Amino acid sequence: MIDMMNEFGFGGGDDGNLETGIYPTVIKFNAKENKWSTYAGEGIWNDVQFPKQIAIDMPNFKRGWFKFDSESKPVRVLAKYNKPCPDNPDGPKIIEGGFKPSFEVNMYSKDLDFVVFGSQSICVLRSMNTLLNQWSSRPETQKQLVTGDDIVPVCTLEIDKIATKHGSVYVPTFKIQKFVNRPVNLIGEIVETQAQAEPKPKAKPAPKPVPVEEEFDDDLDAAFPDDDGGADEF
């Protein structure tokens, strides 16, 4: 049972960063407006239609901590789901302007191509935790750990509307429909078996950080108050 919400302190080292030769396009979800958009550079975001089905690289799912530095560049401290969760670099408390709980996962569809999705929203974190446990408990995933088959789940998207004290927000919920061989464009680490780890692919130099807008926050300050003292198409 995976509980990244508990790891982040919500209750109830190898940083594991993936090294890939091609960096995916950043995609984000606007929880207030129920909109998806991709980063086009120079601070420009383009609204996009999310596909009916999308391949999600759950074998390389990462979670950890995220913030913007003094130059508004993203800083990530992440580890793969099967590695120990990194400690918050700021210490045991979440501080204003500091690191926040986050996740990052690569996705692929023929319409969006290779994209990376992450969020610091508590509601989205909870939703992705559900997907992570759904994926890890599937028999296809258990077999993959033994055989090393490079398969990924294809998911459909549902949007849930929930009420918070700040008003209604939308939450993306992914449902696994099937498994397929990893699409060529969904670049990631080779799957490691339980018996023997495979060599990692060579990586090109890391790209320059992509500036992104700050993610909608489902009241993290309230949660942590300060105290003074294949052939398939999808």
N, C-alpha and C positions, 0 to 999 in steps of 0.2 A: 504494500500500500504506500503510495507516494503522497506526501502532504506538504507541498511547498508553502501552503498558507501558514502551517504551524512553524515551518522553518523561518518564515518572515516575522513570526511573533504575533500573528493574528489569532492563534488558538484554533481548536476544534477541527607549496602549492602549485597544483595544476588548475589553471583557471578554466580549462576545457574549451577555450575558444576555438572555433572551427577555422581552419586555414584553407581558403578556397582560391582558385585562380581567377574567378570572376565574382565581383561583388554584386549582390542582388540590389534591385531598386527598393527603396524604403516605401512601405505602404502603411498607412495609419487609418484608424477608425475614429470618427468623431462621435463620441457617446451621447452628446446632446442633440445632434442633428441627424443621427443615423446615416452618416455618409462615409464612404471610403475615398481616399485620395492617395496618389503616388507623388513622390518628390521628383521634380524635373530639373532641379538645380537653381542656383541664384535666388533661393528663397521662394521659389514658385511651386505650388502644389496643384495638381490637376485632379478633379473629381473623376472617379472611375466606377464602372459597374462591376460589382463582385460577381465572379462566375458561379454557375449552378453547382459545379464540382471543382475541387482543387486538391492537388496532391500536397500533403504536409509532411515535412521531414521530421517526424517524431523521433526517429532514432538519434537525431542530433539536437533535440530540444534542449535549450539552455535557460537557466534562471539565475538570478543574482540581484545586482544593484546597478542603478543608473542615475546619472545626474548630468547637468550642464556645467562646464567649468566657467572660469571668469571671462573667457572669450566666447561663451555660448556654444562651445563644441561639446558633443556628447561624450561622456566617459562611462564605459561599461566594465563592470567586474562580474563576470558570468562563469558558470560552470555547467557542464552537461548534467542532465537529469540524474544520471547514475553516479555522479561524483558528489562529494560533500558540498553543501551549499556554502558559498563564500560568506565570511562575516561582513557585516556592514562596515565599510572603511571608516565611517564616522563614529563607530562605537555602538553601544547597545540601544541608543535612542535615535529615532529619525528626527533630524533637525531641519528647520526651514532653510531651503536652498541647498540641502545636502542630498545624499543618495536616497533613492526610493526603491522599494521592491519592484522587480521587473522580470520580464522573460523575453526571449527572442527565438523565433523559429522561421526557417525558410519554407517557402511555398512555391508551387509551380502550377500554372494553367496555360493553355494555348493562347488565351486572351491577355492575361497579365504578364506572362513569361515568368522570369525568376525574380521573386520578391521576398523581402524579409519583413515579418510582422512582430511588433513588440508593443508593450503597453505598461503603464504604471497604475492603471485604474484597478482598484480593489475588485470591482465586479468582473472585469475581464480576467484578472489573475485567477479568480475563483472558477470562472468558466473554463479556462485553459487547464487548470488543475484537474477538473472533471474529465476533460479530453485526455490528459496525460494518463490518468488511471484507467480510463476506458481502453486506451491503446495498449497499455502495459499488461492488461489482463486478457487480451485477446489471444486465442491459441496460435494465430499466425505470428504474433510477436514472440511468444514463448519458443516456437519452433525456430524463429530467426536467430535467437540467441545461441542455439545449438548448431545450426547449419551455416549461419553467416549469409543466408539469402538476403540480397539487397532489395528489399521491398518496402514500400511506404503506403500508408493509408490514403485513400481518396475520400474526402469528406464533403458533405453538403453543409450549407450554412442556414441557420435559423436566427432570427433576431428577437430577443425577448425585451419587453419594456417593463421596467421596474420603477417603483417610486422611492425616492430618497428625500431627505430633509431639504435638499437643494432643488427638488423638482424631479420630474421623470427623466430617466436616462435609458439608453438602449445598450444591450449587451449581446455581442455575437456569440452564438453557440454552435459548435461544430459537431457533426454526427458522422461516425465512420460508416461508409457504405461498402467498401471493398478494399482489397490490397492489390497493388500492381508493382511490377518491377520499376525501380527508380528511373524516372525520366532522365534522359541525357542532360537536359538543361537544369535539373535539380541537383546542383553540385554539392557534395558533402563528403564527410569522411567515409571510408570503407567500414562496413559493419564488422565489429569484433565478435568472435564467437566466445563461448565460455571456456573453450579448450585452448585457444591460441589467438593472440591478437594479430591482426593483419597490419602490414606496413601502411603508414599514412601517405597520401599523395603529396608530391612536391607542390609548394605554394609559390605563387608570384608575390612580389612585394605588396604589402597591405595598402589599400587605397587611402586617400585623404579622408578624414572624417566628414560625414554628410551632416550638415546642420538640419535639425528637425525642430518643429514647434513643440513646446511642452505639452505633455499628455494631460488630458482631463483627469483630475484627481477626485476620487470618491471620498473626500473628507479624511485624508490620511492624518491631518493634524488632530482631528477629533479622536481617531483611533490611537494616536500616540501623543497625548498632550504633554507639553513641556512642564517640568516642575523646576522651581527655582533652585533649591539646594541640588513500359511495354508498348503495345499497339493501341492501348486504350486511349480514348480522348476524354478530356475532362476540362 
